[in-house]
Amino acid sequence: MIGAGAGMGVDSGLPNFRGPRGFWRAYPPYERLHLDFHSIANPALFTVNPALAWGFYGHRLKMYRTTRPHAGFEILRLWSEKKPFGSFVYTSNVDGQFQKSGFEPERVTEVHGSIHYLQCTQNCGIGVFPAENLQVEVDENTMTALAPLPACPNCYALAHPNILMFGDWNWDSARIEAQEELFDNWIREVKDAGARPVVIELGAGTAIPTIRNESERLSNAFSCQLIRINLDESQVSTGQISLAAGAKAALVALQEMMVPLL
């Protein structure tokens, strides 16, 4: 099981939003507007100022589409191919980097959604739909999106990313629930075969501990090894493995050590 948080993408050049300063370093216009990440990643902004809301998500959509996954993704994929049950990714990242690096979409659970999918702000019944043909033009001086803003193809109301935002009570979780079911089926298959997984967790912090909690839950359920790779928050319980390093550096070093054994 591969658990991945925001730290997994940092080595690909993706920004880390830890703390207001981290967010403002990535997006200076928001500091001038006195807006932090919680204010921007909020569904209410799509009602109050949809151009500003889509300025942020439109910029991120373009960034994630053009970012090349770092070498660590390929290493994980190669390790997965050598295992009888492969692997399953459990991630809080919304960037789609695992799929881009060759992981099967049916083996990825994106617990906070994906920027590559949309939903209607008016909940018209269309459900979740892909953003593959969506192009959002953004004025990077003001971080506002230019018209036309993304619209629902069913009712033509404003659309927004199918991402779990702060205080988001209208998030359409249907796609993620289907992914969770596939994940549970994989865990059941591993268990029924009498196999024991290893949990590799990368760049998952304590501020939003979704991934850490799942990694620990699975490790405890199977009494199996947890390897926590985290530059700043690598602490683990007794008997587990802690690597205080970035994701790419740790994976590359491990791969170099393992080559004679493969």
N, C-alpha and C positions, 0 to 999 in steps of 0.2 A: 504494500500500500504506500503510495507516494502522497504525503500531505504537503501542500505548498501554500505559503502566504506571500505577502507583498515582497519580501526579501528575495524571493526566487527570481523576480523580474528585474531587480536593481542592476544585476550584472549585464543585462541586455540593454541598459541605458534608460530603463523606465524610472520615473521619479518615485521617491518614497515620501509619502505625505505625513510622516510622523511629526506631530506638533505643528503649530501655526507657522513657525519659521521654515520648516521643511516644505510645507505647502506653498508658502509665499516665495520661496526660492525657485520653485518650479513655475509658479504663475505670479509674477510681480504685480500685474494689474489688480489682483484681488487684495493685495496689501493696501494699495491706494484706496480701494473701496471698503476697507475694513471688513472683508468677508473671509471667513475661515472655511476649512473643508466641510464642516458640519452644515454650514449655511448654504454652500453650493450644492453638495450632494444631498439635496432635500427635495422631495416631491412638491412641496409648497411653492418653490421657486418657479416651477413650470406654469403655475397659475399667476403668480405676481409679476414675473419677468421671464417669459419663455425664451426670449432671445439670449438673455444672459445664461439661463440654464443650459440651452443648447450650445452656447459658446464653449462651455466647459466640456460637455460630452461630445460635441462635434470635434473638438481639438483632440480629445482622447481617442476617439474612434479612428481618426487619421493616423495618430501616433502608433496605436496598436497594430493597425494594418501594415504600417511600413517598418515596424521594428522586427529585427531578425533575432530569433531566440538564440541564447548563448550556448556554448558547447555542452554545458551541463545537461540540457534537455536531451541531446542526442545520446549522451552517456546513459542516462536513465532509460531511454528507449531501448538501447542495446542490451542493458542488463535485463530488462523486462522480457525481451525476446528469448532469453536463455532459460526462463523459468516455466515450469509446466503449466502454471495457471496465469502466466503473464503478470500484469500489474493492473492496478486501478488507481487513478488519480483522484484525490479529494482536495479541492482547492477553493480558497476564498477569492482568488483572482478572477477578474471579469474580462481579461485581455485576450483569451483564446490562444495563448502561446503554446500550450501543450498540443492542441490540435494542429497548429501550424507546424510544429516540429515532428509530426508524424504519428502521434498517439491517436488511436481509434476514438472517435467521438463517443462511442458506446462505452468506453472505459474511462470517462471523465465525468466527475460530478462537480458542478460549479455552484457551490452552496449560496453564493450571493448573486447569482445570475450571470449574464453575459452582455457586454456592450454590442455584440453582434446580433442581438435580437431586440425587438421592440414590443411595446404594448400600447393600447389606446388609453389616453388620459380619461376618457369618458366611460371606459369599461363597456363598450358597445356589444361585446360578445365575440369579437374576432379572435380573442386569445392572443397567443404569442406568435409573432411573425418575424421573418429574417430581415436584417438590415443590409443584406449583401449589395443591393443596388443603390443604397443611400449615399448621397454626397452632401455634406454640410460645409458651407463656406463660412469661415470665421475671420473676423477682424481681430488680429492678435494684439493690437494696441489697446483695444477695449474689452477683448474676450467676449464679444457678442456675435451671435450667429446672424447671418444675413438672410433675408427672405428669399425663397419660401422656406419656412420651417417644416420639419418632417411631419407628415400627416398620416392618419390612419387610412388605409386603402378601402375600408368598409364604410365609415361614416364621415371621413375627412376632418375629424377633430384632430387636435394636436396629439402626436405620438411622443412617447419618451422611452428611454432604454429599459429593457427588462432586467433592471438591476435593483437589488434590495437597498434602498437608500435609508437615511436616518429618519425615523418616525414615519415609515412608509407602511400604511395599513391597507393600501390598495395594490400592493405588489402581486402580480400574477405568478404564482409559484408552480404552475402546472408542469412546465418544462423541467424544473429542478426536481419536482416530486418524481417524475419519470426517471430522471437520472439516479435519484436516491434508491429507487426500486431496483435498478440494474446493479447498483453498488451492493445492496443487501443480498441480491441473488448471488453475486460473486463471492461474498463473504460466506454465504451458506454453502456454496459449491466447494470452497476451500475447506470448510469445516467438515462437511460430509465425507470428503476424501481423506480425512485424517491428516491433512497437511497443516503446516504452521507458517504463517506469513512473517515477514519482517517489515517493520514500519520505518520508512525513511521520511523524516519531516524536515522541510527546508524553508527558512525565512518566515516562520510563523511566530508572531509576537504575542505578548500577553494583553495588549490594549483591547483587541477583539479576539478572544481566545478560541474561536470556533474550531480552527484546525488543530490546535494543541489539544483541546478537549477530546476530539475524535481520535487523534493519534493515541492518546493515553487510554481511552476507552477500549480501542481495539487491542492495544498491547496488553492490557489487563485481562481482557476476555480470552485471549489465546495464550497468555503467559509467554509472550514472544518478545523479541528484541525491538526496542525503539532506539533509533539513531536520530538524535536531534542536532541539526546543523543550523546554527544561528550565530551571527556575529556578536550580538549584544545580550541575548537572552537564551543561552544554551543550557540552563540548569535543568537537570533531570533527577528522577528519583533513583534510589540505590539499585544498582544492577543494570541500569540503562547507559547508553553511550552519549556523551556530550562532545560536540565538536564546535568550538568557538571560532567559526570561520564563515566567510561568505559562501553561498551555494556553489557558484562556479569553481572557486578555488578548491573547495573541499572535494567536489565530485571529480575534478581533473586529477587531483592528487590521489584519490582512492583508485581511480581507473589506472593510473600509472603503477600503483602498487599491485593491482590485481592482474595486470597483463600476463605475467608469467604463469598465473594460475588458470587462465581461461583457455 
